[in-house]
Each structure stands twice: as structure tokens, then as C-alpha cells.
């Protein structure tokens, strides 16, 4: 095995870990929503007695980069899989591991979340369910819940394969393809690369009608046809990840610049956060100039923090780890299954007179422990494990050493 092959395989362990952490951060984000001051029932039905703006900031920061990291990695690994399988097997695999979990998971999650939401409403109403139900409950529109990212992935695969077919037809000599590779290579090798790459995202965010500061990239969960701006942003980072697979050497650029990207991203956040606080405090409509400035800073934070997150994973988690490989497999199930459990735990402790920090840590610990336990016993050795991870593992034997995790991640 050549040195370059060893290097490439080592780097992929870091990306696999980054994907797992990005999914698990979604659990942390949702666990924190009941502790956010002034959270609306329609957005989150559980409101804890102990809340803090510190949690609001944490949720905001995670929301800035988490899904962009995930879609960048989905593009990168999607390109690898397409090259390995071909188009038809690729589509069959995506239907099995993306479409089927979306369909099954939505039905189960909807039923469970409906019960938990009504329980939370009853607890807030002194133990009895109000009737008729409040309008913000009864008139809540159907949506894809926390599984919207799977629906968007299906759109992104279709868009990317369509663009790939069109480019091959119009550019048989691949001149445009090679030119795109050169431009992306120069940008990612430059200090100005991240700011330049963030400009299309800034334009998309600034174009959203009624866009509010603090909202970030709107969650495209509430309509069959995704909002154009949200779909563009996620498709944009997805294609960036897809193109980087064509030039694996660019991973070294992301790794070497993780700290500088982190610094620029944090500076951009220092611009965004005061503007969000000012607008929410004063409740005024901001001008187009202010909107454009905020969108520019937010897009810069999104790109820089995403690149920093990926680069840091490459830098600090480069080697093969049995635990991380196991967690990479488990993270897909954990994210799919977490929302009803997290919301039920929030409802159970919403009136417990403890500090929010204690409750938040305990909530995350209990939720993750239960999700890992369920993965080990109910998913990994069953048809669910084969559906989600592409492989069914033997049931764990008491006292035996845990078998090696599958080399593939949760969502390739």
C-alpha cells in the first residue's frame, strides 16, 4: 500500500468522526431548546422553568454550522459512493438508506411526538389537557419534523446527478470541470477562499422575504417544495463537498487552516450576535443595508466554522478508532430516534427546581445513554442495522469484546 493511499484512508476516519459529531450536536441543540427564554410553543412545545440566554447563544452557534458540515460531508461521501457503485446501485442504496428511514421514521416520530406534545401541554395546564386545543397547536402545519435533512438529501442527490449528466453532455472534454477544479483549488489554498465562497450564501440569505435576524438558514421542513434559498445554501455546500472529493489534496488545506478559519468564524459571530440581540430587544424592522451586512457576516461564519470543524476533525481525529467507528454507525440511529425521547425527558423535568445547566447535562447524558443502549440491542444486530448501516452485526455477547464497527459511516 502506497503512502498516499494510507494518508487518504487515515483522513477519511477524521471525516467519519466529523459526520458523527455533527449528527450528535443535533441532539444537544434540541435538548437545549426547552431552556431557551421565550421559546414559542409551535416551535418547541416544552418550556422549562429554568432558562438562560446562554443556552440561546449555544443553540444559535450550533445552528450556524452544523447542517452545513453535514451536507458538505454528505456531498463528499456521496461522490465517493457514486464512483464506487455507479448510478443505478447508488440510487438503490440511497432509496434503502435515506428514503426508507425517512418514510418509516416520520410515521413513528409523528405518533410519538403527538403524544409527548399533548403531555407537555397538559403539564403546562396544571395536569389537564385544555379543550379546545390552542390554535397554535390545532392549526400547526404538517412538516418533516427533524427528518427534513433526509428529504433535502434526496433533492440534493437528484440535483447533483442532473448537473453531472448535463455537464458531461455539454462538456465532453471536461474543460469546464477542470476549470472549476482549478478555481476551487486556488480558493481553498488562499486566505481569501472562505470569504469569497461565502458570498453566494450571503446573497441567498439576504434575498429571503421576511427573513429575521437570528433565524439563520430557514429550516426547510414545512413544504413539499423546499424554499429556494434554503435549498440553494445546502445544495451549494453539498456540491463543494462533492467537488473536493475530486481533489483530495484540498483536505490538507482545510486541515492546515482550521485554526485561522475558526478565528474568522468567531469574529463573524461577534458581528452577528450583537445585531440579533439588538433587533430582538428593540423589535424593529431592519433596513436592507443592515440585512445585507448581517447576511454577509452570517454566511462568513457559516463557511468558516464549517471549514474549521472539518479541518479540526482531520487534524485531531486522523487515526482509526474502534470507539469512533462504532459511534459513527450509532449516530445515524441516535439522531433519527432522539426527538421523542428528548422531548419526553424535557417534559418530565420541566418543573424540577434545578439549575438549567444541571438539567441540560443530565438530559443529554440520559438521552445518549438510552439511544446507545437501544442501538446496541435493538438496531445493530437487526434488520434496522442492515437498513441504516448496510450491515447486520451479531448480537452482543455478555463479557465478550465488542466487535469492530463497520467501516462505513451512518449516512454515506
N, C-alpha and C positions, 0 to 999 in steps of 0.2 A: 504493500500500500504506500502510495506516494505521500510526501509531506503535505502537499496541497489538499489531498483527499482527507487526510487526518484533520487538517485545520478546518475544512468545511464542515466535517461531521461534528467536531467539537463545538463550533459556533452554533450549529443547529440546536444543541442542548440548551444554550442560553435563550434562544428564541422560543423554544418549547416552554421553558420556565416563565418567560415573559408573558406568554399567552395564558398560562395557568394563573399567574398573579393578577393579570388584567381581569379575568373572569371572577376571581375571588374578591377583588376590590368592589365588584358589583354587589356582593353580599354585604360588605362593610358599608357601602353607600346606602343601600336600602335599610339596613339596620339602624342607621343614623337618622332616618327621616322623621321618626316619631319624636325626636329630640330637637328638631328644628323649630324655632319660635314662629308661631303664626302659620303653620302648615295647613293648607286647605284640605277639607275632608275629601273632596273629589280627587285631589292629587294623592293624598295619603290618609286613610281613614283612622289611623291611630295617632293620638296626640298625648304624649307623656306629661306628667305633672312637673317633671324636671327637664327644663330645656335650656339651651345656651346658643348664642351666636357663634361660639367656637365651632360647634357642630355644623352650623350653616356654612362657615368658611371651608371646613373639611369636605363637606359634600360638594360644594362649588368647585373646589380644586380637583377632586377626583373626577367630577363630571367633565372638566375641561379636556382631559386627555385620554380617559380610559377607553372609550369606544373607538377613538381614532387609532389607538395602539392595536386594539383587537382587529379592526378592519384592515389595517396595514399588514398585520401578520396573516390574516386570512387571505389577502392577496398574494403574499409571498409564498405561503404554503400551497395555495391553490394553483399557482404556476408550477410548482414542483410536482404536484399530483397530476396535473394535466399532462405534463411532459412524460411522466412515468406510465400513465394509464392510456392516454388517448381520449378523444372526445366522448364517445359513447360510454365506455366504462366510467369515465369521470362523472357524467351526468347520472348514471345509475347509482354511483356511490353517493353523490350529493342528495339524490332523492331519498336514499335509505338513511343517511346520517344527518340530514338537515330537514327535509320536508316531512318525513315520518315523525321525528321528535317534535316538530312544530305542531303537527296535527294532533298527535296523542297528548302532548304536554299541555296544549291550550285547553282541551276539554277538561282534563283532570285539574289543572290550575284554576280554571274558571269556577268550577264547582266548589273547590276548597276555599278559594278566596271569597266567594259569595258568603259562605258560612262564617268565615273569620270576620269579614267586614260587618255582617249583621251583629255578630257577637261584640265587636268593638263599639258599634253604635248603641247597643243595649247597655253596655257598661258605662258609656258616657251619659246615658239617660237614666241612671240610677238603677240599672238592672232590668229594665223593661224596654222592649223594642217599641219605639214610637210608631203610631199609626194614624194617618197615612205616613209613609216614609217621606223624609225631607226631599225636596225637589232635586237637590244636587246628588241624591242617591238614586231616586226613581228615574231621573232623566239622564243618568250617566250614559254616554255613548259606548257601544261595544268597541273593544280595542284588542290589540295583540298581546296585552299585558307585558311582562318582562321578556317575552319571547319574540318581540318585534325584531331583534337583531337577526334571528333566523330568517324571517321574512325578507328583510333587507338583503341578506346574503344571497337569497335566490335571485333577487333583482340584479345584484352585482355580478353574479356568475353569468346571467343572461346578457347583460350589457357588455361584459368583458369578452365573452365568446363572440358576440356580434361584432364588436370592434375589431377583434382579432381576425375574423373572417373577412371583414371589409378591407382592412389594411393589407392582408395577403392578396386580395383580389386587385386592389388599386396600386400596390407597391410590390410587384413580384420580385424585384431585385433588392428589396429591403433597404432602400436608400433612406426612406423616412424613418424606418425603425432604427437604423444605425445612427442617424442624426439625433433622434430622441435619446438614444443611449448616451451619446456624447454630451448632450446638453445636461441630462440628469447627472452624469458623472462629474461634470465640471461644477454643477451647483452643489452637490453633496461634498465635494472636495474643497469648497470655498466657505469662508466665514459668512458670506452673504447668501449662501444657499437657502437656509431656513427662512430668512425674511422674504426672499423672492418667492419661494414655494408657498408661503402663507398668503400671498396676495389674492389668488383666486378664491380662497376660503373667505377672506375678508369681504370681497365683493359679493359673494353669495349670501353671507350673513346680513350685510347692510341692505340687501335688496328685499329682505323679508318684510312684508307688510305687517305692521303691528308688533314687530319684534321688540321684546323688552330686555333691558339690561338685566343680567343675572340669569337669563334663560339659556344662553349658550346655543349650541346646535339643537333645535327643537326635536324632541323625541318623535320619530315618525311611526307612531303606534296606533293612530286613530283613524286611518283611512286605508282603503284598498290600494289606491294610488298614492304612493308616498309624496310628501311635499317636495317640490323641486329642489329647493335649497338644501334640505337635509340629505336628500338622495345624492345631490351633486357632491357635497362635502365628503360623505362616506365613500362614494364611488371614486373620488379623487385620491383619497389616501389608500384605498384598495388598489387602484392602478399603480400608485407609487410603489407599494409593496410588490406587486406583480412584476414591475419593471426592474426592481432591484435584484430579483432572482436571476435576471439575465446577466448581471454584473456583480457576482458575489464579493468581489474586492471592495465594493462600496460598504459592505458591512463593517470593514475595518475603519472606514471614515466615521460611521456612526459611533463605533466604539471609542475612537480616539477623541471625539468631540462631545462625549456625553456630559462632561462637566461644564463646558462652555455653553452648550445648549441648555443645560439646567439653569445656569446663571441668567441667560437671556430670557428664558421662560419665566423665571421668578420675577425678573424686572417687569415683564409684561403684565404679570399678575398684580404687581404693585400699582399698575395703572388701572387695571380692571376693577379691583376690589373697592377702592375709594369711590369710583364712579357708581358702582352698584349700590353702595351704602348711601350715597348722596341722593340718588334717584328714588330709592325706596323710602328714605326719610322725608323727602320733600314732596313726593308723589306728583311730580311734574313730567310733562312730555318733553323729551329731549330733542334738540334740533338735529337736522340731518348731518351737520358737521360733527356734532358730538357722537351721533350714531356711528358715523364712518370711523371716527377716531377710536371708539370703543371696539368696533368690529375688527379694526386693524390690530389693536393690542390683543384682543381675544384670539384672533387667528394666529398671531405670532406665538402666544402662549401655548396654543393647541399643538402647533407644529414642533416647537422647540421642546416642550415637555414630552411629547410623544417620541421624538428622536432621542431625547435624553434617557427615557425609560428603556427603550430598546437597546441603546448603546450601553447603558449601565448593566443590563442583563447579560449582554455579550461580554462585558468586561469582568463582572464579578461572579457570574454563574456559567463559566465556559465549559466546565467538565461534566462528564456523565455522573449523575447521582441517582441511585435507586429510589430515594425518597422523592426527589423532584419528578422523576419519571412517573412514579405512582400518583403523585399529586396532579400531574398534567392529565393523566387519564381521569382521575376522580373529579377534576374541576368542572368538566362539562356537565356531568350529572349534578354536581353540587349547585351549579348556577341554575340549571333547569328546575330543580326541585326546591330551591331555597325560599321562594317568596311566601307561600302559605305558612311555612314553618316560622320564618322570621316575623311575619305579621302576627301569628298566634302568640309567639313569645312576647312580642311588644304589648299585645292586648293583655296578657296575663300579668305583666308587671307595671302597667301604665300608672297605677295609683300607689305603687310601693314607694314609701318615703325614703329613697336613697338618691345620692347624687347621680346625675346623668352619666358621669364618666364610669362609675362602678357598674351601672346597669348596661351601658353600651359594651363594655369589655365582656361582662358576663353573658350578654345576649349573643355576641359574636362567638364566644368560646363554646357555648352550649349548642348553638346552631351548627357550627362547623363540625363539632364532635359527632352530633347526631347524623349529619349528612355523610361524613366519612364512614361511620358505622353502617349506615344503610347502603352505601356504595359497596363496601366490602362484602356484605352478606346478601343483599337483595339485587345488586346490579352486576358487579364484576363477574360472578360465576354464572350469570343467567343470560337469557336472550336479550335483555336490556343492555348488558355489557357488550354483547356482539353488535347490537344495533348502534350504540353510541361510539364504541371504540374500535369496532372492526374485528374483535376477537373475544371469545369467551374463555375465561380463566378457570382453573379448578377451584372448587370451594376451599376456603382456608382451613387448614388442619390445626387444631389446638396444639400449641407448643412447637409447631413447625416454623421454619424461617419463611418469611413472606416471599412468594415467588417474584421474580423480576417483572417489573411493569412492562407493558408493551412499548415498543419504541415510538409508535405513532402517538400524536397528541390527541386531545379531545375533539377538536374541530380542525381538520386539516384544510 
